[in-house]
Amino acid sequence: MNLRNLNMVISDYYSSLEIKQKSEFIKKVIETCGFSYPTFMTKMRKGSWSKLERGAIERIIKEDKHADTD
């Protein structure tokens, strides 16, 4: 998967969430990646995730999707 597609996956996933789920997702990403809310929002808007951040966020998304199926 190329970077553009992965950025779309992150933003599409975020867009698909309910408000409460978005808050939980943001909290998980901020805690995992160690940055502030404004930084999260900037990275989300620009799609400027580092390779490590993308990997961590992809794991969070997979965990959330897996939790939804349980």
mmCIF file of the N, C-alpha and C atoms, coordinates in Angstrom:
data_MODEL
# 
_entry.id   MODEL 
# 
loop_
_atom_site.group_PDB 
_atom_site.id 
_atom_site.type_symbol 
_atom_site.label_atom_id 
_atom_site.label_alt_id 
_atom_site.label_comp_id 
_atom_site.label_asym_id 
_atom_site.label_entity_id 
_atom_site.label_seq_id 
_atom_site.pdbx_PDB_ins_code 
_atom_site.Cartn_x 
_atom_site.Cartn_y 
_atom_site.Cartn_z 
_atom_site.occupancy 
_atom_site.B_iso_or_equiv 
_atom_site.pdbx_formal_charge 
_atom_site.auth_seq_id 
_atom_site.auth_comp_id 
_atom_site.auth_asym_id 
_atom_site.auth_atom_id 
_atom_site.pdbx_PDB_model_num 
ATOM 1   N N  . MET A 1 1  ? 0.855   -1.179 0.000  1.00 0.00 ? 1  MET A N  1 
ATOM 2   C CA . MET A 1 1  ? 0.000   0.000  0.000  1.00 0.00 ? 1  MET A CA 1 
ATOM 3   C C  . MET A 1 1  ? 0.897   1.237  0.000  1.00 0.00 ? 1  MET A C  1 
ATOM 4   N N  . ASN A 1 2  ? 0.629   2.175  -0.898 1.00 0.00 ? 2  ASN A N  1 
ATOM 5   C CA . ASN A 1 2  ? 1.474   3.363  -0.922 1.00 0.00 ? 2  ASN A CA 1 
ATOM 6   C C  . ASN A 1 2  ? 1.036   4.359  0.145  1.00 0.00 ? 2  ASN A C  1 
ATOM 7   N N  . LEU A 1 3  ? 1.868   5.376  0.369  1.00 0.00 ? 3  LEU A N  1 
ATOM 8   C CA . LEU A 1 3  ? 1.613   6.322  1.456  1.00 0.00 ? 3  LEU A CA 1 
ATOM 9   C C  . LEU A 1 3  ? 0.307   7.077  1.269  1.00 0.00 ? 3  LEU A C  1 
ATOM 10  N N  . ARG A 1 4  ? 0.000   7.443  0.051  1.00 0.00 ? 4  ARG A N  1 
ATOM 11  C CA . ARG A 1 4  ? -1.238  8.183  -0.207 1.00 0.00 ? 4  ARG A CA 1 
ATOM 12  C C  . ARG A 1 4  ? -2.450  7.335  0.195  1.00 0.00 ? 4  ARG A C  1 
ATOM 13  N N  . ASN A 1 5  ? -2.438  6.069  -0.173 1.00 0.00 ? 5  ASN A N  1 
ATOM 14  C CA . ASN A 1 5  ? -3.550  5.192  0.192  1.00 0.00 ? 5  ASN A CA 1 
ATOM 15  C C  . ASN A 1 5  ? -3.653  5.025  1.700  1.00 0.00 ? 5  ASN A C  1 
ATOM 16  N N  . LEU A 1 6  ? -2.512  4.900  2.376  1.00 0.00 ? 6  LEU A N  1 
ATOM 17  C CA . LEU A 1 6  ? -2.542  4.738  3.826  1.00 0.00 ? 6  LEU A CA 1 
ATOM 18  C C  . LEU A 1 6  ? -3.070  6.002  4.493  1.00 0.00 ? 6  LEU A C  1 
ATOM 19  N N  . ASN A 1 7  ? -2.664  7.180  3.998  1.00 0.00 ? 7  ASN A N  1 
ATOM 20  C CA . ASN A 1 7  ? -3.205  8.421  4.542  1.00 0.00 ? 7  ASN A CA 1 
ATOM 21  C C  . ASN A 1 7  ? -4.707  8.475  4.337  1.00 0.00 ? 7  ASN A C  1 
ATOM 22  N N  . MET A 1 8  ? -5.175  8.002  3.188  1.00 0.00 ? 8  MET A N  1 
ATOM 23  C CA . MET A 1 8  ? -6.609  7.975  2.936  1.00 0.00 ? 8  MET A CA 1 
ATOM 24  C C  . MET A 1 8  ? -7.291  6.999  3.888  1.00 0.00 ? 8  MET A C  1 
ATOM 25  N N  . VAL A 1 9  ? -6.657  5.884  4.160  1.00 0.00 ? 9  VAL A N  1 
ATOM 26  C CA . VAL A 1 9  ? -7.229  4.908  5.085  1.00 0.00 ? 9  VAL A CA 1 
ATOM 27  C C  . VAL A 1 9  ? -7.398  5.539  6.466  1.00 0.00 ? 9  VAL A C  1 
ATOM 28  N N  . ILE A 1 10 ? -6.386  6.238  6.940  1.00 0.00 ? 10 ILE A N  1 
ATOM 29  C CA . ILE A 1 10 ? -6.457  6.874  8.259  1.00 0.00 ? 10 ILE A CA 1 
ATOM 30  C C  . ILE A 1 10 ? -7.564  7.924  8.272  1.00 0.00 ? 10 ILE A C  1 
ATOM 31  N N  . SER A 1 11 ? -7.579  8.800  7.295  1.00 0.00 ? 11 SER A N  1 
ATOM 32  C CA . SER A 1 11 ? -8.589  9.862  7.292  1.00 0.00 ? 11 SER A CA 1 
ATOM 33  C C  . SER A 1 11 ? -9.989  9.301  7.037  1.00 0.00 ? 11 SER A C  1 
ATOM 34  N N  . ASP A 1 12 ? -10.095 8.294  6.177  1.00 0.00 ? 12 ASP A N  1 
ATOM 35  C CA . ASP A 1 12 ? -11.400 7.671  5.934  1.00 0.00 ? 12 ASP A CA 1 
ATOM 36  C C  . ASP A 1 12 ? -11.912 6.973  7.190  1.00 0.00 ? 12 ASP A C  1 
ATOM 37  N N  . TYR A 1 13 ? -11.018 6.274  7.865  1.00 0.00 ? 13 TYR A N  1 
ATOM 38  C CA . TYR A 1 13 ? -11.406 5.600  9.104  1.00 0.00 ? 13 TYR A CA 1 
ATOM 39  C C  . TYR A 1 13 ? -11.884 6.630  10.125 1.00 0.00 ? 13 TYR A C  1 
ATOM 40  N N  . TYR A 1 14 ? -11.111 7.692  10.290 1.00 0.00 ? 14 TYR A N  1 
ATOM 41  C CA . TYR A 1 14 ? -11.470 8.744  11.243 1.00 0.00 ? 14 TYR A CA 1 
ATOM 42  C C  . TYR A 1 14 ? -12.826 9.353  10.886 1.00 0.00 ? 14 TYR A C  1 
ATOM 43  N N  . SER A 1 15 ? -13.038 9.622  9.618  1.00 0.00 ? 15 SER A N  1 
ATOM 44  C CA . SER A 1 15 ? -14.303 10.219 9.170  1.00 0.00 ? 15 SER A CA 1 
ATOM 45  C C  . SER A 1 15 ? -15.497 9.304  9.421  1.00 0.00 ? 15 SER A C  1 
ATOM 46  N N  . SER A 1 16 ? -15.257 8.005  9.413  1.00 0.00 ? 16 SER A N  1 
ATOM 47  C CA . SER A 1 16 ? -16.352 7.050  9.582  1.00 0.00 ? 16 SER A CA 1 
ATOM 48  C C  . SER A 1 16 ? -16.787 6.883  11.037 1.00 0.00 ? 16 SER A C  1 
ATOM 49  N N  . LEU A 1 17 ? -16.005 7.415  11.962 1.00 0.00 ? 17 LEU A N  1 
ATOM 50  C CA . LEU A 1 17 ? -16.291 7.219  13.380 1.00 0.00 ? 17 LEU A CA 1 
ATOM 51  C C  . LEU A 1 17 ? -17.365 8.173  13.889 1.00 0.00 ? 17 LEU A C  1 
ATOM 52  N N  . GLU A 1 18 ? -18.085 7.709  14.904 1.00 0.00 ? 18 GLU A N  1 
ATOM 53  C CA . GLU A 1 18 ? -19.019 8.567  15.635 1.00 0.00 ? 18 GLU A CA 1 
ATOM 54  C C  . GLU A 1 18 ? -18.190 9.515  16.511 1.00 0.00 ? 18 GLU A C  1 
ATOM 55  N N  . ILE A 1 19 ? -18.814 10.556 17.012 1.00 0.00 ? 19 ILE A N  1 
ATOM 56  C CA . ILE A 1 19 ? -18.094 11.570 17.792 1.00 0.00 ? 19 ILE A CA 1 
ATOM 57  C C  . ILE A 1 19 ? -17.358 10.953 18.981 1.00 0.00 ? 19 ILE A C  1 
ATOM 58  N N  . LYS A 1 20 ? -18.028 10.099 19.741 1.00 0.00 ? 20 LYS A N  1 
ATOM 59  C CA . LYS A 1 20 ? -17.393 9.479  20.909 1.00 0.00 ? 20 LYS A CA 1 
ATOM 60  C C  . LYS A 1 20 ? -16.225 8.587  20.479 1.00 0.00 ? 20 LYS A C  1 
ATOM 61  N N  . GLN A 1 21 ? -16.399 7.878  19.380 1.00 0.00 ? 21 GLN A N  1 
ATOM 62  C CA . GLN A 1 21 ? -15.333 7.015  18.872 1.00 0.00 ? 21 GLN A CA 1 
ATOM 63  C C  . GLN A 1 21 ? -14.141 7.845  18.403 1.00 0.00 ? 21 GLN A C  1 
ATOM 64  N N  . LYS A 1 22 ? -14.419 9.001  17.811 1.00 0.00 ? 22 LYS A N  1 
ATOM 65  C CA . LYS A 1 22 ? -13.331 9.883  17.378 1.00 0.00 ? 22 LYS A CA 1 
ATOM 66  C C  . LYS A 1 22 ? -12.502 10.326 18.573 1.00 0.00 ? 22 LYS A C  1 
ATOM 67  N N  . SER A 1 23 ? -13.171 10.672 19.656 1.00 0.00 ? 23 SER A N  1 
ATOM 68  C CA . SER A 1 23 ? -12.457 11.091 20.867 1.00 0.00 ? 23 SER A CA 1 
ATOM 69  C C  . SER A 1 23 ? -11.559 9.980  21.385 1.00 0.00 ? 23 SER A C  1 
ATOM 70  N N  . GLU A 1 24 ? -12.083 8.764  21.410 1.00 0.00 ? 24 GLU A N  1 
ATOM 71  C CA . GLU A 1 24 ? -11.290 7.619  21.865 1.00 0.00 ? 24 GLU A CA 1 
ATOM 72  C C  . GLU A 1 24 ? -10.112 7.357  20.928 1.00 0.00 ? 24 GLU A C  1 
ATOM 73  N N  . PHE A 1 25 ? -10.351 7.450  19.629 1.00 0.00 ? 25 PHE A N  1 
ATOM 74  C CA . PHE A 1 25 ? -9.293  7.236  18.643 1.00 0.00 ? 25 PHE A CA 1 
ATOM 75  C C  . PHE A 1 25 ? -8.190  8.280  18.817 1.00 0.00 ? 25 PHE A C  1 
ATOM 76  N N  . ILE A 1 26 ? -8.586  9.545  18.942 1.00 0.00 ? 26 ILE A N  1 
ATOM 77  C CA . ILE A 1 26 ? -7.606  10.619 19.136 1.00 0.00 ? 26 ILE A CA 1 
ATOM 78  C C  . ILE A 1 26 ? -6.789  10.358 20.396 1.00 0.00 ? 26 ILE A C  1 
ATOM 79  N N  . LYS A 1 27 ? -7.471  9.994  21.467 1.00 0.00 ? 27 LYS A N  1 
ATOM 80  C CA . LYS A 1 27 ? -6.788  9.732  22.739 1.00 0.00 ? 27 LYS A CA 1 
ATOM 81  C C  . LYS A 1 27 ? -5.758  8.615  22.575 1.00 0.00 ? 27 LYS A C  1 
ATOM 82  N N  . LYS A 1 28 ? -6.144  7.530  21.913 1.00 0.00 ? 28 LYS A N  1 
ATOM 83  C CA . LYS A 1 28 ? -5.222  6.410  21.705 1.00 0.00 ? 28 LYS A CA 1 
ATOM 84  C C  . LYS A 1 28 ? -4.018  6.829  20.870 1.00 0.00 ? 28 LYS A C  1 
ATOM 85  N N  . VAL A 1 29 ? -4.266  7.576  19.807 1.00 0.00 ? 29 VAL A N  1 
ATOM 86  C CA . VAL A 1 29 ? -3.170  7.998  18.924 1.00 0.00 ? 29 VAL A CA 1 
ATOM 87  C C  . VAL A 1 29 ? -2.231  8.946  19.660 1.00 0.00 ? 29 VAL A C  1 
ATOM 88  N N  . ILE A 1 30 ? -2.790  9.902  20.378 1.00 0.00 ? 30 ILE A N  1 
ATOM 89  C CA . ILE A 1 30 ? -1.973  10.867 21.117 1.00 0.00 ? 30 ILE A CA 1 
ATOM 90  C C  . ILE A 1 30 ? -1.119  10.155 22.162 1.00 0.00 ? 30 ILE A C  1 
ATOM 91  N N  . GLU A 1 31 ? -1.717  9.222  22.886 1.00 0.00 ? 31 GLU A N  1 
ATOM 92  C CA . GLU A 1 31 ? -0.964  8.488  23.906 1.00 0.00 ? 31 GLU A CA 1 
ATOM 93  C C  . GLU A 1 31 ? 0.110   7.603  23.279 1.00 0.00 ? 31 GLU A C  1 
ATOM 94  N N  . THR A 1 32 ? -0.239  6.950  22.187 1.00 0.00 ? 32 THR A N  1 
ATOM 95  C CA . THR A 1 32 ? 0.699   6.038  21.539 1.00 0.00 ? 32 THR A CA 1 
ATOM 96  C C  . THR A 1 32 ? 1.857   6.784  20.886 1.00 0.00 ? 32 THR A C  1 
ATOM 97  N N  . CYS A 1 33 ? 1.537   7.859  20.192 1.00 0.00 ? 33 CYS A N  1 
ATOM 98  C CA . CYS A 1 33 ? 2.556   8.580  19.420 1.00 0.00 ? 33 CYS A CA 1 
ATOM 99  C C  . CYS A 1 33 ? 3.236   9.693  20.210 1.00 0.00 ? 33 CYS A C  1 
ATOM 100 N N  . GLY A 1 34 ? 2.629   10.092 21.322 1.00 0.00 ? 34 GLY A N  1 
ATOM 101 C CA . GLY A 1 34 ? 3.262   11.075 22.194 1.00 0.00 ? 34 GLY A CA 1 
ATOM 102 C C  . GLY A 1 34 ? 3.255   12.497 21.679 1.00 0.00 ? 34 GLY A C  1 
ATOM 103 N N  . PHE A 1 35 ? 2.174   12.891 21.022 1.00 0.00 ? 35 PHE A N  1 
ATOM 104 C CA . PHE A 1 35 ? 2.097   14.292 20.638 1.00 0.00 ? 35 PHE A CA 1 
ATOM 105 C C  . PHE A 1 35 ? 0.781   14.911 21.085 1.00 0.00 ? 35 PHE A C  1 
ATOM 106 N N  . SER A 1 36 ? 0.666   16.220 20.914 1.00 0.00 ? 36 SER A N  1 
ATOM 107 C CA . SER A 1 36 ? -0.484  16.965 21.416 1.00 0.00 ? 36 SER A CA 1 
ATOM 108 C C  . SER A 1 36 ? -1.671  16.879 20.459 1.00 0.00 ? 36 SER A C  1 
ATOM 109 N N  . TYR A 1 37 ? -2.817  17.319 20.959 1.00 0.00 ? 37 TYR A N  1 
ATOM 110 C CA . TYR A 1 37 ? -4.024  17.351 20.139 1.00 0.00 ? 37 TYR A CA 1 
ATOM 111 C C  . TYR A 1 37 ? -3.843  18.232 18.898 1.00 0.00 ? 37 TYR A C  1 
ATOM 112 N N  . PRO A 1 38 ? -3.297  19.466 19.043 1.00 0.00 ? 38 PRO A N  1 
ATOM 113 C CA . PRO A 1 38 ? -3.099  20.282 17.834 1.00 0.00 ? 38 PRO A CA 1 
ATOM 114 C C  . PRO A 1 38 ? -2.185  19.607 16.807 1.00 0.00 ? 38 PRO A C  1 
ATOM 115 N N  . THR A 1 39 ? -1.164  18.913 17.287 1.00 0.00 ? 39 THR A N  1 
ATOM 116 C CA . THR A 1 39 ? -0.274  18.189 16.376 1.00 0.00 ? 39 THR A CA 1 
ATOM 117 C C  . THR A 1 39 ? -1.036  17.076 15.674 1.00 0.00 ? 39 THR A C  1 
ATOM 118 N N  . PHE A 1 40 ? -1.859  16.352 16.425 1.00 0.00 ? 40 PHE A N  1 
ATOM 119 C CA . PHE A 1 40 ? -2.685  15.301 15.820 1.00 0.00 ? 40 PHE A CA 1 
ATOM 120 C C  . PHE A 1 40 ? -3.552  15.876 14.708 1.00 0.00 ? 40 PHE A C  1 
ATOM 121 N N  . MET A 1 41 ? -4.233  16.976 14.997 1.00 0.00 ? 41 MET A N  1 
ATOM 122 C CA . MET A 1 41 ? -5.147  17.559 14.014 1.00 0.00 ? 41 MET A CA 1 
ATOM 123 C C  . MET A 1 41 ? -4.393  18.055 12.779 1.00 0.00 ? 41 MET A C  1 
ATOM 124 N N  . THR A 1 42 ? -3.224  18.629 12.981 1.00 0.00 ? 42 THR A N  1 
ATOM 125 C CA . THR A 1 42 ? -2.414  19.081 11.843 1.00 0.00 ? 42 THR A CA 1 
ATOM 126 C C  . THR A 1 42 ? -1.988  17.898 10.991 1.00 0.00 ? 42 THR A C  1 
ATOM 127 N N  . LYS A 1 43 ? -1.519  16.851 11.640 1.00 0.00 ? 43 LYS A N  1 
ATOM 128 C CA . LYS A 1 43 ? -1.095  15.661 10.903 1.00 0.00 ? 43 LYS A CA 1 
ATOM 129 C C  . LYS A 1 43 ? -2.279  15.010 10.193 1.00 0.00 ? 43 LYS A C  1 
ATOM 130 N N  . MET A 1 44 ? -3.431  15.017 10.822 1.00 0.00 ? 44 MET A N  1 
ATOM 131 C CA . MET A 1 44 ? -4.622  14.443 10.197 1.00 0.00 ? 44 MET A CA 1 
ATOM 132 C C  . MET A 1 44 ? -5.007  15.252 8.956  1.00 0.00 ? 44 MET A C  1 
ATOM 133 N N  . ARG A 1 45 ? -4.981  16.558 9.096  1.00 0.00 ? 45 ARG A N  1 
ATOM 134 C CA . ARG A 1 45 ? -5.367  17.427 7.985  1.00 0.00 ? 45 ARG A CA 1 
ATOM 135 C C  . ARG A 1 45 ? -4.387  17.317 6.814  1.00 0.00 ? 45 ARG A C  1 
ATOM 136 N N  . LYS A 1 46 ? -3.088  17.277 7.136  1.00 0.00 ? 46 LYS A N  1 
ATOM 137 C CA . LYS A 1 46 ? -2.065  17.254 6.092  1.00 0.00 ? 46 LYS A CA 1 
ATOM 138 C C  . LYS A 1 46 ? -1.679  15.838 5.664  1.00 0.00 ? 46 LYS A C  1 
ATOM 139 N N  . GLY A 1 47 ? -2.028  14.858 6.480  1.00 0.00 ? 47 GLY A N  1 
ATOM 140 C CA . GLY A 1 47 ? -1.604  13.491 6.184  1.00 0.00 ? 47 GLY A CA 1 
ATOM 141 C C  . GLY A 1 47 ? -0.102  13.335 6.319  1.00 0.00 ? 47 GLY A C  1 
ATOM 142 N N  . SER A 1 48 ? 0.476   14.063 7.260  1.00 0.00 ? 48 SER A N  1 
ATOM 143 C CA . SER A 1 48 ? 1.936   14.112 7.388  1.00 0.00 ? 48 SER A CA 1 
ATOM 144 C C  . SER A 1 48 ? 2.461   13.172 8.474  1.00 0.00 ? 48 SER A C  1 
ATOM 145 N N  . TRP A 1 49 ? 2.009   11.940 8.447  1.00 0.00 ? 49 TRP A N  1 
ATOM 146 C CA . TRP A 1 49 ? 2.432   10.951 9.435  1.00 0.00 ? 49 TRP A CA 1 
ATOM 147 C C  . TRP A 1 49 ? 3.801   10.397 9.066  1.00 0.00 ? 49 TRP A C  1 
ATOM 148 N N  . SER A 1 50 ? 4.627   10.170 10.075 1.00 0.00 ? 50 SER A N  1 
ATOM 149 C CA . SER A 1 50 ? 5.892   9.474  9.825  1.00 0.00 ? 50 SER A CA 1 
ATOM 150 C C  . SER A 1 50 ? 5.582   7.990  9.626  1.00 0.00 ? 50 SER A C  1 
ATOM 151 N N  . LYS A 1 51 ? 6.567   7.265  9.159  1.00 0.00 ? 51 LYS A N  1 
ATOM 152 C CA . LYS A 1 51 ? 6.377   5.829  8.937  1.00 0.00 ? 51 LYS A CA 1 
ATOM 153 C C  . LYS A 1 51 ? 6.014   5.123  10.249 1.00 0.00 ? 51 LYS A C  1 
ATOM 154 N N  . LEU A 1 52 ? 6.683   5.488  11.333 1.00 0.00 ? 52 LEU A N  1 
ATOM 155 C CA . LEU A 1 52 ? 6.388   4.874  12.632 1.00 0.00 ? 52 LEU A CA 1 
ATOM 156 C C  . LEU A 1 52 ? 4.986   5.234  13.121 1.00 0.00 ? 52 LEU A C  1 
ATOM 157 N N  . GLU A 1 53 ? 4.602   6.498  12.932 1.00 0.00 ? 53 GLU A N  1 
ATOM 158 C CA . GLU A 1 53 ? 3.256   6.920  13.335 1.00 0.00 ? 53 GLU A CA 1 
ATOM 159 C C  . GLU A 1 53 ? 2.193   6.185  12.534 1.00 0.00 ? 53 GLU A C  1 
ATOM 160 N N  . ARG A 1 54 ? 2.406   6.074  11.234 1.00 0.00 ? 54 ARG A N  1 
ATOM 161 C CA . ARG A 1 54 ? 1.444   5.349  10.394 1.00 0.00 ? 54 ARG A CA 1 
ATOM 162 C C  . ARG A 1 54 ? 1.305   3.902  10.854 1.00 0.00 ? 54 ARG A C  1 
ATOM 163 N N  . GLY A 1 55 ? 2.428   3.278  11.173 1.00 0.00 ? 55 GLY A N  1 
ATOM 164 C CA . GLY A 1 55 ? 2.386   1.899  11.652 1.00 0.00 ? 55 GLY A CA 1 
ATOM 165 C C  . GLY A 1 55 ? 1.612   1.771  12.949 1.00 0.00 ? 55 GLY A C  1 
ATOM 166 N N  . ALA A 1 56 ? 1.856   2.697  13.863 1.00 0.00 ? 56 ALA A N  1 
ATOM 167 C CA . ALA A 1 56 ? 1.158   2.670  15.151 1.00 0.00 ? 56 ALA A CA 1 
ATOM 168 C C  . ALA A 1 56 ? -0.339  2.911  14.961 1.00 0.00 ? 56 ALA A C  1 
ATOM 169 N N  . ILE A 1 57 ? -0.680  3.852  14.109 1.00 0.00 ? 57 ILE A N  1 
ATOM 170 C CA . ILE A 1 57 ? -2.092  4.163  13.866 1.00 0.00 ? 57 ILE A CA 1 
ATOM 171 C C  . ILE A 1 57 ? -2.782  3.005  13.159 1.00 0.00 ? 57 ILE A C  1 
ATOM 172 N N  . GLU A 1 58 ? -2.082  2.384  12.245 1.00 0.00 ? 58 GLU A N  1 
ATOM 173 C CA . GLU A 1 58 ? -2.650  1.219  11.566 1.00 0.00 ? 58 GLU A CA 1 
ATOM 174 C C  . GLU A 1 58 ? -2.961  0.109  12.575 1.00 0.00 ? 58 GLU A C  1 
ATOM 175 N N  . ARG A 1 59 ? -2.072  -0.092 13.547 1.00 0.00 ? 59 ARG A N  1 
ATOM 176 C CA . ARG A 1 59 ? -2.324  -1.096 14.590 1.00 0.00 ? 59 ARG A CA 1 
ATOM 177 C C  . ARG A 1 59 ? -3.540  -0.708 15.433 1.00 0.00 ? 59 ARG A C  1 
ATOM 178 N N  . ILE A 1 60 ? -3.658  0.571  15.755 1.00 0.00 ? 60 ILE A N  1 
ATOM 179 C CA . ILE A 1 60 ? -4.818  1.038  16.530 1.00 0.00 ? 60 ILE A CA 1 
ATOM 180 C C  . ILE A 1 60 ? -6.103  0.771  15.755 1.00 0.00 ? 60 ILE A C  1 
ATOM 181 N N  . ILE A 1 61 ? -6.093  1.076  14.471 1.00 0.00 ? 61 ILE A N  1 
ATOM 182 C CA . ILE A 1 61 ? -7.278  0.854  13.636 1.00 0.00 ? 61 ILE A CA 1 
ATOM 183 C C  . ILE A 1 61 ? -7.623  -0.630 13.597 1.00 0.00 ? 61 ILE A C  1 
ATOM 184 N N  . LYS A 1 62 ? -6.617  -1.471 13.404 1.00 0.00 ? 62 LYS A N  1 
ATOM 185 C CA . LYS A 1 62 ? -6.865  -2.917 13.362 1.00 0.00 ? 62 LYS A CA 1 
ATOM 186 C C  . LYS A 1 62 ? -7.420  -3.414 14.689 1.00 0.00 ? 62 LYS A C  1 
ATOM 187 N N  . GLU A 1 63 ? -6.862  -2.925 15.798 1.00 0.00 ? 63 GLU A N  1 
ATOM 188 C CA . GLU A 1 63 ? -7.359  -3.320 17.119 1.00 0.00 ? 63 GLU A CA 1 
ATOM 189 C C  . GLU A 1 63 ? -8.805  -2.878 17.310 1.00 0.00 ? 63 GLU A C  1 
ATOM 190 N N  . ASP A 1 64 ? -9.108  -1.653 16.891 1.00 0.00 ? 64 ASP A N  1 
ATOM 191 C CA . ASP A 1 64 ? -10.472 -1.144 17.029 1.00 0.00 ? 64 ASP A CA 1 
ATOM 192 C C  . ASP A 1 64 ? -11.444 -1.945 16.172 1.00 0.00 ? 64 ASP A C  1 
ATOM 193 N N  . LYS A 1 65 ? -11.041 -2.253 14.961 1.00 0.00 ? 65 LYS A N  1 
ATOM 194 C CA . LYS A 1 65 ? -11.915 -3.038 14.084 1.00 0.00 ? 65 LYS A CA 1 
ATOM 195 C C  . LYS A 1 65 ? -12.098 -4.446 14.641 1.00 0.00 ? 65 LYS A C  1 
ATOM 196 N N  . HIS A 1 66 ? -11.028 -5.001 15.204 1.00 0.00 ? 66 HIS A N  1 
ATOM 197 C CA . HIS A 1 66 ? -11.109 -6.336 15.800 1.00 0.00 ? 66 HIS A CA 1 
ATOM 198 C C  . HIS A 1 66 ? -12.028 -6.312 17.025 1.00 0.00 ? 66 HIS A C  1 
ATOM 199 N N  . ALA A 1 67 ? -11.933 -5.257 17.820 1.00 0.00 ? 67 ALA A N  1 
ATOM 200 C CA . ALA A 1 67 ? -12.773 -5.130 19.015 1.00 0.00 ? 67 ALA A CA 1 
ATOM 201 C C  . ALA A 1 67 ? -14.247 -5.006 18.627 1.00 0.00 ? 67 ALA A C  1 
ATOM 202 N N  . ASP A 1 68 ? -14.517 -4.374 17.497 1.00 0.00 ? 68 ASP A N  1 
ATOM 203 C CA . ASP A 1 68 ? -15.898 -4.223 17.035 1.00 0.00 ? 68 ASP A CA 1 
ATOM 204 C C  . ASP A 1 68 ? -16.514 -5.548 16.616 1.00 0.00 ? 68 ASP A C  1 
ATOM 205 N N  . THR A 1 69 ? -15.678 -6.493 16.202 1.00 0.00 ? 69 THR A N  1 
ATOM 206 C CA . THR A 1 69 ? -16.197 -7.780 15.745 1.00 0.00 ? 69 THR A CA 1 
ATOM 207 C C  . THR A 1 69 ? -16.352 -8.784 16.881 1.00 0.00 ? 69 THR A C  1 
ATOM 208 N N  . ASP A 1 70 ? -15.799 -8.467 18.044 1.00 0.00 ? 70 ASP A N  1 
ATOM 209 C CA . ASP A 1 70 ? -15.911 -9.388 19.194 1.00 0.00 ? 70 ASP A CA 1 
ATOM 210 C C  . ASP A 1 70 ? -17.269 -9.314 19.839 1.00 0.00 ? 70 ASP A C  1 
# 
